[in-house]
Amino acid sequence: MTLAEIFQTLIGHELAIRFTAYDGSTAGPEDARYGLNLKTPRGTTYLVTSPGDLGLARAYIAGDLELVGAHPGDPYDMLQALAADLKFTKPSPLQLARIARSLGTEHFKPIAPPPQETLPRWRRFAEGLRHSRERDAEAIHYHYDVSNRFYELVLGESMTYTCAVYPHADATLDEAQENKYRLIFDKLALEPGDRLLDIGCGWGGMVRYAARRGVHALGVTLSREQADWAEQAIASEGLGEFAEIRHSDYRDVTESGFDAISSIGLTEHIGLANYPKYFAFMRDKIRPGGMILNHSITRADNRQRSKAGPFIDRYVFPDGELTGSGTILARMQDVPRLEVMHEENFRTHYAMTLRDWNANLVANWDEAVAEVDEGTARLWGLYMAGCRIGFERNIVQLHHVLGTRLHLDQEHTLPLRPWWDA
């Protein structure tokens, strides 16, 4: 069997995309808008030894599989077409035997993955227990210490790698990120002179937003490159009186009595088993009456497994875990004297944010490739476009959960109704 015949057999239906392979075989309509081009025998080995999204990702990132008709910085439309077409069927035993004979035994021997891939979970135990300080630091380093310049090209002027909040459909990415910080600032009821702790602060966007408004803000991050960039931004804006960034684990913050804590995009890295300690830490660090805002990606329900799939775990967020918003609410409510006040879903906004990040990558493609290499740039285009589909299809969501630390008598002095503008 040719490679195209094998592909057609595995699909089990007429193709809407075009498939071509290095053995000269083809399948699918000649005038198809999108196609897959399997360029090398190594690509076949990746696909055979790791069936599913991990094998496809390996072949694509290594350059052995080409997405025809799509820009590698934004393969969103191509992925939509593939999702509709690539619905594999289980071949019969006779078909499987023919496929195996046609491929040859050499393609069933695993080979080294692309250099962008991190170790599998079982190998990462050598770096420490899951969500230990050492292993968390390594996971953060893998994802966030890619290149500050690369992130500037993708994220834009805001240098913010979390979901934006679009005030209207035509808002720019930078306007939406500024609006996100405004909304969190207002939800936390911050005033000049207050003290804010921002855990997992990234490049310091929330810290600098608060500092410009007279709030004393401390941000902590496990990424050395993020901390360096944020410190330089604080210095260039003259915010040193109000803003501080530490290259540190949030658990090492010794100060307490903060008026508010923001956690924007950190919960995904914490680990479900650590939620009780995580939310108790935040409660203990704020004064009675203080506020907590938890901003995190969630699953669409509370029944699915928390661990990420193989592609996300090996190429994007090692050790990342997601759960439903209901689980987050429950874990916060289980912490004594921590009361949940408000919850909000920004799923559509994250799809729009990813759309704009992909557009930035396309616009800056040549410089991005020069900065990090083509395989890494392809990885980011693939990952962001795939995540956009996930948010659009309600596979994942983005939630704000707002809480407050109660006084000893279980009272709070908050207004009767929400005090912020949506």
C-alpha positions in Angstrom: 0.0 0.0 0.0 1.2 3.5 -0.7 1.2 6.1 2.1 -1.8 7.8 0.6 -3.7 4.5 0.5 -2.8 3.9 4.1 -4.0 7.4 5.1 -7.2 6.9 3.1 -7.8 3.5 4.8 -7.3 5.0 8.3 -9.7 7.9 7.5 -12.4 5.6 6.1 -14.2 8.2 4.2 -13.8 10.5 1.2 -11.3 13.3 2.0 -12.1 17.0 1.8 -8.4 17.9 2.2 -5.5 16.9 -0.1 -2.9 14.4 1.2 0.5 14.1 -0.5 3.5 12.0 0.5 7.2 11.6 -0.2 6.5 8.3 -2.0 4.6 10.3 -4.7 1.2 9.1 -3.7 -1.8 11.4 -3.2 -5.4 11.3 -1.9 -8.2 13.7 -1.8 -9.4 16.4 -4.2 -6.7 18.2 -6.3 -8.4 21.5 -5.8 -8.7 21.3 -2.0 -8.0 24.5 -0.2 -6.0 22.7 2.5 -3.7 19.7 2.6 -1.2 17.7 4.4 2.2 16.9 2.9 4.2 14.1 4.5 7.7 15.0 3.5 10.0 12.5 5.0 10.2 8.9 6.3 11.0 10.4 9.8 7.6 11.9 9.7 6.0 8.5 9.1 7.9 7.2 12.1 6.6 9.9 14.4 3.0 9.3 13.2 3.3 5.5 13.7 5.1 5.5 17.0 2.9 8.2 18.6 -0.6 8.0 17.1 -2.8 11.0 17.8 -2.0 14.7 18.4 1.5 14.0 19.8 2.7 12.2 16.7 1.2 14.9 14.4 2.8 17.6 16.5 6.2 15.9 16.4 6.1 15.6 12.6 4.9 19.1 12.1 7.3 20.8 14.5 10.3 18.9 13.1 9.3 20.0 9.6 8.4 16.5 8.4 4.7 17.3 8.0 3.6 20.4 6.1 0.2 22.1 6.5 -0.6 23.2 2.9 -2.7 26.4 2.5 -2.1 27.8 6.0 0.5 30.2 7.4 2.4 28.5 10.2 1.9 31.5 12.4 -1.8 31.0 12.3 -3.1 27.6 11.1 -6.5 28.2 12.7 -8.6 27.7 9.5 -6.5 24.7 8.5 -7.0 23.1 12.0 -10.8 23.7 11.6 -10.7 21.8 8.3 -8.6 19.0 9.7 -10.9 18.6 12.7 -13.8 18.1 10.4 -11.9 15.7 8.1 -9.5 13.7 10.3 -11.9 11.3 12.0 -10.0 8.1 12.0 -11.7 4.7 11.9 -10.4 1.4 13.3 -9.1 -0.8 10.5 -9.9 -4.5 10.4 -7.2 -7.0 11.4 -6.5 -7.7 7.8 -6.1 -4.1 6.9 -3.8 -3.5 9.9 -1.6 -6.4 8.7 -1.4 -5.0 5.2 -0.5 -1.5 6.6 2.2 -2.9 8.8 3.7 -4.9 6.0 3.6 -1.9 3.7 5.3 0.5 6.2 8.0 -1.9 7.2 9.4 -2.6 10.7 11.8 0.4 10.7 8.9 2.8 11.2 7.7 1.1 14.4 11.0 1.8 16.2 10.7 5.0 18.3 13.1 7.8 17.5 14.1 10.9 19.4 11.4 13.6 19.4 12.1 17.2 18.3 14.3 19.3 20.6 11.4 21.5 21.6 9.8 18.5 23.5 10.2 18.2 27.2 10.5 14.9 29.0 7.5 12.7 29.7 5.9 12.8 33.1 7.6 9.6 34.3 11.0 10.9 33.4 10.4 14.3 35.1 10.2 12.6 38.5 14.0 12.9 38.5 13.5 16.7 38.8 11.3 16.3 41.9 7.8 15.4 42.9 5.0 16.9 40.8 4.5 20.5 41.9 7.5 20.5 44.2 9.3 23.9 44.2 12.1 22.5 42.1 9.9 20.9 39.5 7.5 23.9 39.3 10.5 26.2 38.7 11.7 23.9 35.8 8.2 23.8 34.3 7.9 27.6 34.4 11.4 28.0 33.0 10.5 25.6 30.1 7.5 27.6 29.0 8.2 31.2 29.9 12.0 31.6 29.4 11.7 31.1 25.7 12.8 34.7 24.7 11.5 38.0 25.9 11.9 39.4 22.4 9.8 36.5 21.0 7.1 37.2 23.6 7.1 40.9 22.6 6.5 40.0 19.0 3.6 37.8 19.9 2.0 39.5 22.9 2.3 43.1 21.7 3.0 46.3 23.8 1.1 45.0 26.8 3.5 42.1 27.2 0.6 40.2 28.8 0.3 36.5 28.4 -3.2 36.0 29.8 -6.7 36.4 28.6 -7.7 40.0 27.7 -11.1 41.5 28.3 -12.5 43.2 25.2 -14.7 46.2 26.0 -16.2 45.9 22.5 -15.7 43.6 19.5 -13.4 46.1 17.6 -11.1 46.8 20.5 -7.4 46.2 19.9 -5.4 43.6 21.9 -3.6 46.3 23.9 -6.9 48.0 24.7 -8.4 44.8 25.8 -5.4 43.9 28.0 -5.5 47.4 29.6 -9.2 46.9 30.2 -8.5 43.5 31.9 -6.2 45.1 34.3 -8.7 47.9 34.9 -11.4 45.4 35.7 -9.3 43.4 38.1 -8.1 46.6 39.8 -11.7 47.7 40.3 -12.9 44.3 41.4 -10.2 44.3 44.1 -11.5 47.7 45.2 -7.9 49.1 45.3 -7.2 52.7 46.4 -4.1 54.8 46.4 -1.9 53.7 49.3 -3.2 50.1 49.3 -0.9 47.1 49.1 -1.3 44.5 46.3 0.4 41.1 46.0 0.4 39.7 42.4 1.4 36.1 42.4 2.7 34.6 39.1 3.1 38.2 37.9 4.5 37.5 34.5 6.2 40.6 33.0 4.6 42.8 35.7 1.6 44.1 33.8 -0.8 44.1 36.8 2.0 45.4 39.1 2.7 48.4 36.8 -1.0 49.1 36.3 -1.5 49.3 40.0 1.7 51.3 40.7 0.6 54.0 38.2 -2.4 54.5 40.4 -0.5 54.9 43.6 -0.9 51.3 44.9 2.2 49.6 46.4 2.4 46.4 44.4 4.7 43.4 44.8 4.9 40.8 42.0 6.5 37.4 42.2 7.5 35.1 39.3 9.5 31.9 38.9 10.7 33.1 35.6 14.1 34.9 35.7 13.6 36.4 32.2 10.2 37.7 33.2 11.6 39.3 36.4 14.4 40.9 34.5 12.1 42.4 31.9 9.6 43.6 34.5 12.3 45.3 36.6 13.6 47.2 33.5 10.0 48.2 32.6 9.4 49.5 36.2 12.7 51.5 36.1 11.9 53.0 32.7 8.5 54.1 33.8 9.8 55.5 37.1 7.6 53.3 39.2 10.2 52.1 41.7 8.5 53.9 44.6 5.4 51.7 44.2 6.4 48.6 42.3 8.6 45.6 43.1 9.3 42.4 41.2 10.9 39.3 42.8 12.2 36.2 41.1 10.7 33.9 43.7 8.2 31.2 44.5 5.1 32.8 45.8 5.3 30.6 48.8 8.4 32.4 49.9 6.6 35.8 50.3 7.0 36.6 54.0 5.0 39.8 54.2 1.3 39.8 55.1 -1.5 42.2 55.6 -2.0 43.0 51.9 -5.2 44.8 50.9 -5.6 42.5 47.9 -4.1 39.6 46.0 -4.3 39.0 42.3 -3.5 35.6 40.8 -3.7 35.9 37.0 -2.9 32.7 35.1 -1.1 30.9 37.9 -3.7 28.4 39.1 -3.1 26.2 36.0 0.4 25.5 37.3 -0.5 24.8 40.9 -1.9 21.3 40.8 -5.4 20.4 41.9 -4.1 18.7 45.1 -2.5 21.9 46.2 -5.6 24.2 45.9 -6.4 24.1 49.6 -2.9 25.3 50.6 -2.9 27.8 47.7 -6.1 29.5 48.6 -5.3 29.3 52.3 -2.0 31.1 51.6 -3.9 33.9 49.9 -6.3 34.2 52.7 -3.5 34.4 55.2 -1.7 37.1 53.3 -4.6 39.6 53.2 -6.0 41.6 56.0 -9.6 41.0 57.2 -11.8 42.6 54.6 -9.1 42.2 51.9 -9.9 40.9 48.4 -8.7 38.0 46.3 -9.1 37.7 42.5 -8.3 34.3 40.9 -8.1 34.4 37.1 -7.6 31.0 35.5 -8.2 28.7 32.6 -10.7 25.9 33.5 -12.4 22.9 32.0 -16.0 23.2 30.9 -17.1 20.8 33.6 -15.9 19.3 36.9 -15.8 15.6 35.7 -12.8 15.5 33.3 -9.3 14.4 34.3 -7.2 17.3 35.5 -4.0 16.5 33.7 -3.3 17.9 30.3 -3.1 15.7 27.1 0.2 14.6 25.8 0.8 17.5 23.3 0.1 20.2 25.9 2.1 18.4 28.6 5.1 17.8 26.4 5.2 21.0 24.4 3.4 23.7 26.2 2.6 23.5 29.9 4.6 20.6 31.6 2.7 19.5 34.7 -0.2 21.8 33.9 -3.6 20.8 35.4 -7.1 22.1 34.7 -10.4 21.6 36.5 -13.9 23.1 36.3 -14.8 26.4 37.8 -17.1 24.6 40.2 -14.1 22.9 41.7 -12.2 26.1 42.1 -15.2 27.7 43.8 -15.6 24.7 46.1 -11.9 24.7 47.1 -12.1 28.5 47.9 -15.3 28.0 49.9 -13.6 25.2 51.9 -11.1 27.7 53.3 -12.4 29.1 56.6 -13.2 32.8 56.6 -12.8 33.0 52.8 -16.0 34.0 51.1 -16.7 33.8 47.4 -18.4 37.0 46.2 -18.5 36.8 42.4 -17.7 34.6 39.5 -17.5 35.4 35.8 -16.6 33.5 32.6 -14.5 35.1 29.8 -14.3 32.1 27.4 -15.1 34.1 24.3 -12.6 36.8 25.3 -9.8 34.2 25.4 -10.6 33.0 21.9 -10.3 36.6 20.7 -7.0 37.1 22.6 -5.5 34.0 20.9 -6.7 35.2 17.5 -4.8 38.4 18.1 -1.7 36.7 19.3 -1.7 34.5 16.2 -2.1 37.6 14.0 0.9 39.2 15.8 3.0 36.0 15.1 2.1 36.1 11.4 2.9 39.8 11.2 6.3 39.3 12.8 7.0 35.8 11.5 10.5 36.3 10.0 11.8 38.0 13.2 10.2 35.4 15.4 11.8 32.6 13.5 15.2 34.3 13.7 14.7 34.7 17.4 13.7 31.2 18.4 14.0 28.9 15.3 11.3 27.8 12.9 10.3 24.7 14.8 9.5 26.7 18.0 7.7 29.4 16.0 5.6 26.7 14.3 4.9 25.1 17.7 3.5 28.4 19.0 1.4 29.0 16.0 -0.1 25.5 16.3 -0.6 25.7 20.0 -2.4 29.1 20.0 -4.6 28.3 17.0 -5.6 25.0 18.6 -6.4 26.6 21.9 -8.5 29.2 20.2 -10.6 26.3 18.8 -10.8 24.9 22.3 -12.2 28.1 23.7 -14.7 28.6 20.8 -16.0 25.0 21.2 -16.4 25.3 25.0 -13.7 22.7 25.7 -12.0 25.1 28.0 -13.1 28.3 29.7 -11.6 31.3 31.5 -13.0 32.3 34.9 -12.6 35.2 37.4 -13.5 34.2 41.0 -13.6 37.1 43.5 -13.3 36.4 47.2 -12.8 38.2 50.5 -11.4 37.4 53.9 -14.1 37.7 56.5 -13.6 39.4 59.9 -13.7 37.2 63.0 -17.5 37.8 63.4 -17.9 36.6 59.7 -18.9 40.1 58.6 -17.7 42.0 55.6 -18.2 45.7 54.7 -18.5 45.4 50.9 -21.3 47.2 49.0 -24.5 45.4 48.4 -24.1 45.1 44.7 -21.0 44.8 42.4 -19.0 48.1 42.5 -17.2 47.8 39.2 -18.0 48.5 35.6 -18.2 45.4 33.5 
